[in-house]
Amino acid sequence: MSKAEHFGRLLRTLRQAAGLTQKQLAERSGLHTQAIVKLERGERQPAWATVITLAGALGVTCLAFVEPASPDSAYAEKPAKHRRARDKQ
């Protein structure tokens, strides 16, 4: 799967989760509907400014366009830090 196809799959998932049509997302983001269509199909790879715009329109951060590759990724729960004996009092 190419990077553009991967991004497109995530974009479609996020758009649907937000309950938006392609046209509604285009209106919110200021992009053309055909731009959204091409991005979702993986026919076009977005510029960074487009990612930021889409994230804002969807109400998510840019990190929403990144899937964790493994349980050890940045999305995995971080282990608790050990408290010093002084902090437990």
Residue pairs with C-beta under 8 A, 6 or more apart in sequence:
1 9
2 42
3 45
4 39
4 42
4 43
4 44
4 45
5 42
6 42
6 67
7 39
7 42
7 45
7 46
7 65
8 39
8 40
8 41
8 42
8 43
9 40
9 42
10 64
10 65
10 67
11 36
11 39
11 40
11 54
11 65
12 40
14 58
14 60
14 64
14 65
15 21
15 22
15 25
15 36
15 40
15 58
18 25
18 58
18 59
20 28
20 58
22 33
22 36
22 37
22 40
23 33
25 31
25 36
25 54
25 57
25 58
26 32
26 33
26 35
26 36
28 57
28 58
29 36
29 53
29 54
29 56
29 57
30 53
31 50
31 53
31 54
35 44
35 50
38 44
39 46
39 50
39 54
46 54
51 62
51 65
52 62
54 65
55 61
55 62
55 64
55 65
58 64
63 74
68 74
68 75
68 76
